[in-house]
Amino acid sequence: MNCFDCSIHGHTAPAVAICHDCGAAICAEHATTAEHHLTRMVPLGRRVAVDPPMRVIRCHTCAAAATAAHVA
């Protein structure tokens, strides 16, 4: 499978991952890695982070959209 973003620009590169959000195949150059902390409920209705954090791999487009959603 080849990188979707590379194919748009007329290049061919093997994909190394699938975007978590849109499902596009992406190469190492177009992949962005982020951490996402899952939570669990503990007594008294508190949420606490679970370690280790989950790894999320996104294409540049989805990573920019996720960043914009958290800023707004």
C-alpha positions as CSV (number, residue, x, y, z in Angstrom):
1,M,0.0,0.0,0.0
2,N,1.3,3.5,-0.8
3,C,0.9,6.8,1.0
4,F,-2.2,8.7,0.1
5,D,-0.6,12.2,0.6
6,C,2.4,11.3,-1.5
7,S,0.1,10.2,-4.3
8,I,-1.7,13.5,-4.3
9,H,1.7,15.2,-5.0
10,G,2.7,12.8,-7.7
11,H,5.2,10.7,-5.6
12,T,5.1,7.1,-4.5
13,A,6.2,6.1,-1.0
14,P,5.2,2.9,0.9
15,A,2.8,3.4,3.8
16,V,3.9,2.6,7.3
17,A,0.7,3.5,9.1
18,I,-3.1,4.2,8.8
19,C,-4.5,7.5,10.1
20,H,-6.5,7.0,13.3
21,D,-9.2,9.4,12.1
22,C,-9.6,9.3,8.3
23,G,-8.1,5.8,7.6
24,A,-5.7,7.1,4.9
25,A,-2.5,5.1,4.4
26,I,0.5,7.4,5.3
27,C,4.3,7.2,5.0
28,A,6.7,8.1,7.8
29,E,7.1,11.6,6.4
30,H,3.4,12.3,6.6
31,A,2.7,10.6,9.9
32,T,2.3,12.5,13.2
33,T,2.3,10.6,16.5
34,A,0.6,11.9,19.6
35,E,-0.3,10.6,23.1
36,H,-3.9,10.2,24.3
37,H,-4.5,9.5,28.0
38,L,-7.4,7.1,28.6
39,T,-9.2,7.6,31.9
40,R,-11.1,5.4,34.4
41,M,-13.5,6.2,37.1
42,V,-12.4,5.8,40.7
43,P,-14.4,6.1,44.0
44,L,-16.1,9.5,44.5
45,G,-16.7,9.8,40.8
46,R,-13.2,11.0,39.9
47,R,-11.5,10.3,36.6
48,V,-7.9,9.4,36.7
49,A,-5.5,8.9,33.8
50,V,-4.4,5.4,32.9
51,D,-0.7,4.7,32.2
52,P,0.8,4.2,29.7
53,P,-0.8,6.7,27.4
54,M,-2.3,5.4,24.1
55,R,-0.4,6.2,20.9
56,V,-2.4,7.9,18.1
57,I,-1.0,8.1,14.6
58,R,-2.6,10.7,12.3
59,C,-2.0,12.2,8.9
60,H,-1.0,15.9,8.9
61,T,-4.5,17.0,7.9
62,C,-6.2,15.2,10.8
63,A,-3.5,16.2,13.2
64,A,-4.1,19.9,12.3
65,A,-7.8,19.5,12.7
66,A,-7.4,17.8,16.1
67,T,-5.1,20.6,17.3
68,A,-7.6,23.3,16.1
69,A,-10.4,21.6,17.9
70,H,-8.5,21.7,21.2
71,V,-7.5,25.3,20.8
72,A,-11.0,26.7,20.1
